[in-house]
Amino acid sequence: MYIIDKSECIECGFCKRICPKNSIKKAEYAYEITDTCVSCGLCAKNCPVKAITKKEE
């Protein structure tokens, strides 16, 4: 699973648009990744500010 660093997120919404499982939603500030994430990594690879990282299990 991946996480979004809310202090780095610029709220561009690209991660939400690129997610194949629609697992990213708008939060009060920034975006957050939901439980339906399949860890494909598209969001992290394409984030323009590198605000998304893989969560350590």
NORBEL-V762487 format. One record per residue. N is the residue number from 1. RES is the residue in one small letter. PHI is phi in degrees with one decimal (999 if undefined). D_CENTER is the distance of its C-alpha to the mean C-alpha in Angstrom with 1 decimal. Layout:
n={N N}
res={RES RES}
phi={PHI PHI}
d_center={D_CENTER D_CENTER}
This chain:
n={1 2 3 4 5 6 7 8 9 10 11 12 13 14 15 16 17 18 19 20 21 22 23 24 25 26 27 28 29 30 31 32 33 34 35 36 37 38 39 40 41 42 43 44 45 46 47 48 49 50 51 52 53 54 55 56 57}
res={m y i i d k s e c i e c g f c k r i c p k n s i k k a e y a y e i t d t c v s c g l c a k n c p v k a i t k k e e}
phi={999 -112.3 -130.2 -108.3 -78.8 -63.7 -76.7 -100.8 -62.0 -102.8 57.9 -76.3 82.7 -62.4 -59.6 -63.7 -69.7 -88.1 -65.4 -71.9 -106.7 54.7 -96.6 -117.7 -128.7 -72.7 -102.9 -57.2 -135.4 72.1 -127.1 -138.8 -99.7 -91.4 -65.4 -81.0 -60.1 -105.7 58.1 -74.5 86.8 -58.9 -63.4 -66.1 -66.9 -108.9 -66.2 -67.3 -114.7 55.1 -87.5 -114.1 -133.8 -74.5 -77.4 -70.9 -86.1}
d_center={9.7 6.7 6.1 5.1 8.6 9.8 12.9 11.4 9.0 11.5 10.3 10.9 8.9 8.8 5.4 7.0 10.1 9.6 8.3 11.8 11.7 10.4 8.3 5.9 8.5 9.9 11.2 14.3 12.8 9.4 6.6 6.0 5.4 9.0 11.8 12.0 9.3 11.8 10.2 11.0 8.9 8.8 5.3 6.6 10.0 9.6 7.9 11.3 11.3 9.8 7.8 5.5 8.2 9.8 11.2 15.0 16.8}
